[in-house]
Amino acid sequence: LYRALVSPTGGGGVDRRVKPSDAALMAYRLQLRDYHGWALRSFYTAFLSGRMMPGREEMMSRLGGYDRSAGAGTAMVEESQRATEEDLRRLLKAWGPLLERWEGVFAELGLEDRRRV
């Protein structure tokens, strides 16, 4: 989800037209959908594409801890959003090696279940 919010095409750029619901659905479809049965697929698809997900600006302000309503479109809000996007990029960069290591440990211990439904 975070990677899709920051860089939906994987190129490191920011496409601010991407809605969190679209990013969440894309992440779900790529990573989890094939491992869920009909009931879970239906639930997650409805939940992630429905009104439960906030808009992009609201999501970024929640993640960044700033109040977007206090001067929407101002330089301060724009800078806060850019800082949040950069924080997400750094977070994803730090997570990469951790996730790779965890996948290796799961495989070594026989805990990795790649069976699809």
PyRosetta script that sets phi, psi and omega in degrees:
from pyrosetta import init, pose_from_sequence

init()
pose = pose_from_sequence("LYRALVSPTGGGGVDRRVKPSDAALMAYRLQLRDYHGWALRSFYTAFLSGRMMPGREEMMSRLGGYDRSAGAGTAMVEESQRATEEDLRRLLKAWGPLLERWEGVFAELGLEDRRRV")
pose.set_psi(1, -50.0)
pose.set_omega(1, -178.0)
pose.set_phi(2, -63.7)
pose.set_psi(2, -41.2)
pose.set_omega(2, 179.3)
pose.set_phi(3, -61.6)
pose.set_psi(3, -41.4)
pose.set_omega(3, 179.8)
pose.set_phi(4, -67.9)
pose.set_psi(4, -33.5)
pose.set_omega(4, 177.3)
pose.set_phi(5, -67.8)
pose.set_psi(5, -39.1)
pose.set_omega(5, -176.4)
pose.set_phi(6, -85.7)
pose.set_psi(6, -40.9)
pose.set_omega(6, -174.3)
pose.set_phi(7, -146.7)
pose.set_psi(7, 77.6)
pose.set_omega(7, -175.3)
pose.set_phi(8, -62.2)
pose.set_psi(8, -24.9)
pose.set_omega(8, -179.5)
pose.set_phi(9, -96.2)
pose.set_psi(9, -4.8)
pose.set_omega(9, 179.6)
pose.set_phi(10, 83.8)
pose.set_psi(10, 2.5)
pose.set_omega(10, -176.3)
pose.set_phi(11, -92.2)
pose.set_psi(11, 1.8)
pose.set_omega(11, 177.6)
pose.set_phi(12, 90.6)
pose.set_psi(12, -8.9)
pose.set_omega(12, 178.4)
pose.set_phi(13, -83.5)
pose.set_psi(13, 176.1)
pose.set_omega(13, -179.8)
pose.set_phi(14, -119.1)
pose.set_psi(14, 124.8)
pose.set_omega(14, 174.5)
pose.set_phi(15, -110.3)
pose.set_psi(15, 99.7)
pose.set_omega(15, -174.9)
pose.set_phi(16, -74.0)
pose.set_psi(16, -0.3)
pose.set_omega(16, 176.4)
pose.set_phi(17, -83.0)
pose.set_psi(17, -14.4)
pose.set_omega(17, -178.4)
pose.set_phi(18, -72.8)
pose.set_psi(18, 123.5)
pose.set_omega(18, 178.8)
pose.set_phi(19, -84.1)
pose.set_psi(19, 146.0)
pose.set_omega(19, 177.3)
pose.set_phi(20, -55.5)
pose.set_psi(20, -36.5)
pose.set_omega(20, 179.5)
pose.set_phi(21, -64.1)
pose.set_psi(21, -39.6)
pose.set_omega(21, 177.2)
pose.set_phi(22, -67.1)
pose.set_psi(22, -41.0)
pose.set_omega(22, 178.8)
pose.set_phi(23, -64.2)
pose.set_psi(23, -42.4)
pose.set_omega(23, -179.7)
pose.set_phi(24, -65.5)
pose.set_psi(24, -43.3)
pose.set_omega(24, 178.1)
pose.set_phi(25, -63.2)
pose.set_psi(25, -41.0)
pose.set_omega(25, 178.9)
pose.set_phi(26, -62.7)
pose.set_psi(26, -45.9)
pose.set_omega(26, 179.8)
pose.set_phi(27, -62.8)
pose.set_psi(27, -42.9)
pose.set_omega(27, 179.0)
pose.set_phi(28, -61.7)
pose.set_psi(28, -47.4)
pose.set_omega(28, -178.5)
pose.set_phi(29, -63.1)
pose.set_psi(29, -37.8)
pose.set_omega(29, -178.8)
pose.set_phi(30, -75.0)
pose.set_psi(30, -34.5)
pose.set_omega(30, -170.1)
pose.set_phi(31, -107.8)
pose.set_psi(31, -34.1)
pose.set_omega(31, -169.0)
pose.set_phi(32, -122.3)
pose.set_psi(32, -30.3)
pose.set_omega(32, -170.4)
pose.set_phi(33, -52.0)
pose.set_psi(33, -44.0)
pose.set_omega(33, -176.8)
pose.set_phi(34, -65.1)
pose.set_psi(34, -14.8)
pose.set_omega(34, -179.0)
pose.set_phi(35, -99.7)
pose.set_psi(35, 0.3)
pose.set_omega(35, -179.1)
pose.set_phi(36, -109.4)
pose.set_psi(36, 147.4)
pose.set_omega(36, 173.9)
pose.set_phi(37, -79.7)
pose.set_psi(37, -176.7)
pose.set_omega(37, -175.3)
pose.set_phi(38, -57.3)
pose.set_psi(38, -45.2)
pose.set_omega(38, -175.8)
pose.set_phi(39, -62.3)
pose.set_psi(39, -48.8)
pose.set_omega(39, -179.8)
pose.set_phi(40, -67.1)
pose.set_psi(40, -39.5)
pose.set_omega(40, 176.8)
pose.set_phi(41, -58.3)
pose.set_psi(41, -45.2)
pose.set_omega(41, -179.6)
pose.set_phi(42, -63.3)
pose.set_psi(42, -45.0)
pose.set_omega(42, -179.4)
pose.set_phi(43, -61.2)
pose.set_psi(43, -53.1)
pose.set_omega(43, -176.6)
pose.set_phi(44, -64.0)
pose.set_psi(44, -40.5)
pose.set_omega(44, 179.6)
pose.set_phi(45, -62.9)
pose.set_psi(45, -45.0)
pose.set_omega(45, 179.1)
pose.set_phi(46, -65.7)
pose.set_psi(46, -43.8)
pose.set_omega(46, -178.1)
pose.set_phi(47, -64.5)
pose.set_psi(47, -47.1)
pose.set_omega(47, -174.5)
pose.set_phi(48, -75.8)
pose.set_psi(48, -25.7)
pose.set_omega(48, -178.8)
pose.set_phi(49, -97.5)
pose.set_psi(49, -6.2)
pose.set_omega(49, -177.3)
pose.set_phi(50, -86.1)
pose.set_psi(50, -161.0)
pose.set_omega(50, -177.5)
pose.set_phi(51, -82.6)
pose.set_psi(51, 4.1)
pose.set_omega(51, -178.8)
pose.set_phi(52, -73.7)
pose.set_psi(52, -26.5)
pose.set_omega(52, -177.9)
pose.set_phi(53, -88.3)
pose.set_psi(53, 131.7)
pose.set_omega(53, 176.7)
pose.set_phi(54, -72.3)
pose.set_psi(54, 165.5)
pose.set_omega(54, 175.3)
pose.set_phi(55, -67.8)
pose.set_psi(55, 169.3)
pose.set_omega(55, -176.0)
pose.set_phi(56, -59.6)
pose.set_psi(56, -46.3)
pose.set_omega(56, -178.4)
pose.set_phi(57, -62.8)
pose.set_psi(57, -41.0)
pose.set_omega(57, 178.3)
pose.set_phi(58, -65.7)
pose.set_psi(58, -43.2)
pose.set_omega(58, 179.2)
pose.set_phi(59, -60.8)
pose.set_psi(59, -46.5)
pose.set_omega(59, -179.1)
pose.set_phi(60, -65.0)
pose.set_psi(60, -38.3)
pose.set_omega(60, 179.6)
pose.set_phi(61, -68.1)
pose.set_psi(61, -35.5)
pose.set_omega(61, 176.5)
pose.set_phi(62, -67.1)
pose.set_psi(62, -44.5)
pose.set_omega(62, 179.1)
pose.set_phi(63, -65.2)
pose.set_psi(63, -38.3)
pose.set_omega(63, -176.7)
pose.set_phi(64, -87.1)
pose.set_psi(64, -12.4)
pose.set_omega(64, 178.5)
pose.set_phi(65, 70.8)
pose.set_psi(65, 31.8)
pose.set_omega(65, 176.8)
pose.set_phi(66, -120.9)
pose.set_psi(66, 159.6)
pose.set_omega(66, -177.1)
pose.set_phi(67, -97.3)
pose.set_psi(67, 104.0)
pose.set_omega(67, -177.8)
pose.set_phi(68, -73.2)
pose.set_psi(68, -19.8)
pose.set_omega(68, -179.1)
pose.set_phi(69, -75.1)
pose.set_psi(69, -18.0)
pose.set_omega(69, 179.9)
pose.set_phi(70, -86.1)
pose.set_psi(70, 71.9)
pose.set_omega(70, 176.9)
pose.set_phi(71, 97.9)
pose.set_psi(71, 48.9)
pose.set_omega(71, 179.4)
pose.set_phi(72, -54.2)
pose.set_psi(72, 135.3)
pose.set_omega(72, 179.7)
pose.set_phi(73, 84.8)
pose.set_psi(73, -2.1)
pose.set_omega(73, 180.0)
pose.set_phi(74, -79.8)
pose.set_psi(74, 165.7)
pose.set_omega(74, 179.9)
pose.set_phi(75, -61.0)
pose.set_psi(75, -35.7)
pose.set_omega(75, -179.3)
pose.set_phi(76, -65.1)
pose.set_psi(76, -44.1)
pose.set_omega(76, 179.4)
pose.set_phi(77, -66.5)
pose.set_psi(77, -42.9)
pose.set_omega(77, 178.3)
pose.set_phi(78, -61.1)
pose.set_psi(78, -42.8)
pose.set_omega(78, 179.1)
pose.set_phi(79, -66.3)
pose.set_psi(79, -39.7)
pose.set_omega(79, 177.5)
pose.set_phi(80, -62.9)
pose.set_psi(80, -39.9)
pose.set_omega(80, 179.1)
pose.set_phi(81, -67.0)
pose.set_psi(81, -42.9)
pose.set_omega(81, 177.3)
pose.set_phi(82, -61.9)
pose.set_psi(82, -41.3)
pose.set_omega(82, 179.3)
pose.set_phi(83, -64.7)
pose.set_psi(83, -39.3)
pose.set_omega(83, 178.1)
pose.set_phi(84, -64.7)
pose.set_psi(84, -42.8)
pose.set_omega(84, 177.7)
pose.set_phi(85, -61.4)
pose.set_psi(85, -41.3)
pose.set_omega(85, 178.6)
pose.set_phi(86, -66.9)
pose.set_psi(86, -39.6)
pose.set_omega(86, 176.3)
pose.set_phi(87, -60.6)
pose.set_psi(87, -41.2)
pose.set_omega(87, 178.4)
pose.set_phi(88, -64.3)
pose.set_psi(88, -39.6)
pose.set_omega(88, 177.2)
pose.set_phi(89, -61.2)
pose.set_psi(89, -44.9)
pose.set_omega(89, 179.3)
pose.set_phi(90, -65.0)
pose.set_psi(90, -38.8)
pose.set_omega(90, 178.2)
pose.set_phi(91, -61.8)
pose.set_psi(91, -46.4)
pose.set_omega(91, 179.2)
pose.set_phi(92, -63.1)
pose.set_psi(92, -38.1)
pose.set_omega(92, 178.5)
pose.set_phi(93, -65.1)
pose.set_psi(93, -39.0)
pose.set_omega(93, 179.1)
pose.set_phi(94, -72.3)
pose.set_psi(94, -35.2)
pose.set_omega(94, -178.7)
pose.set_phi(95, -68.3)
pose.set_psi(95, -32.3)
pose.set_omega(95, -175.3)
pose.set_phi(96, -49.3)
pose.set_psi(96, -58.4)
pose.set_omega(96, -179.7)
pose.set_phi(97, -62.5)
pose.set_psi(97, -35.1)
pose.set_omega(97, 178.5)
pose.set_phi(98, -64.0)
pose.set_psi(98, -46.9)
pose.set_omega(98, -179.8)
pose.set_phi(99, -63.3)
pose.set_psi(99, -40.5)
pose.set_omega(99, 177.4)
pose.set_phi(100, -61.4)
pose.set_psi(100, -43.4)
pose.set_omega(100, 179.9)
pose.set_phi(101, -64.6)
pose.set_psi(101, -44.5)
pose.set_omega(101, 179.1)
pose.set_phi(102, -61.5)
pose.set_psi(102, -41.2)
pose.set_omega(102, 178.1)
pose.set_phi(103, -61.4)
pose.set_psi(103, -40.9)
pose.set_omega(103, 177.9)
pose.set_phi(104, -63.3)
pose.set_psi(104, -43.4)
pose.set_omega(104, 179.6)
pose.set_phi(105, -65.1)
pose.set_psi(105, -43.7)
pose.set_omega(105, 178.1)
pose.set_phi(106, -59.5)
pose.set_psi(106, -42.9)
pose.set_omega(106, 179.8)
pose.set_phi(107, -64.6)
pose.set_psi(107, -44.1)
pose.set_omega(107, 179.6)
pose.set_phi(108, -60.1)
pose.set_psi(108, -37.4)
pose.set_omega(108, -177.3)
pose.set_phi(109, -89.5)
pose.set_psi(109, -0.3)
pose.set_omega(109, -179.6)
pose.set_phi(110, 71.8)
pose.set_psi(110, 27.3)
pose.set_omega(110, -178.6)
pose.set_phi(111, -99.0)
pose.set_psi(111, -5.4)
pose.set_omega(111, -177.6)
pose.set_phi(112, -83.7)
pose.set_psi(112, 114.5)
pose.set_omega(112, -179.9)
pose.set_phi(113, -109.7)
pose.set_psi(113, 105.0)
pose.set_omega(113, -177.5)
pose.set_phi(114, -101.5)
pose.set_psi(114, 14.2)
pose.set_omega(114, 178.4)
pose.set_phi(115, -67.9)
pose.set_psi(115, 136.1)
pose.set_omega(115, 178.2)
pose.set_phi(116, -100.3)
pose.set_psi(116, 153.5)
pose.set_omega(116, -179.8)
pose.set_phi(117, -78.0)
pose.dump_pdb("model.pdb")
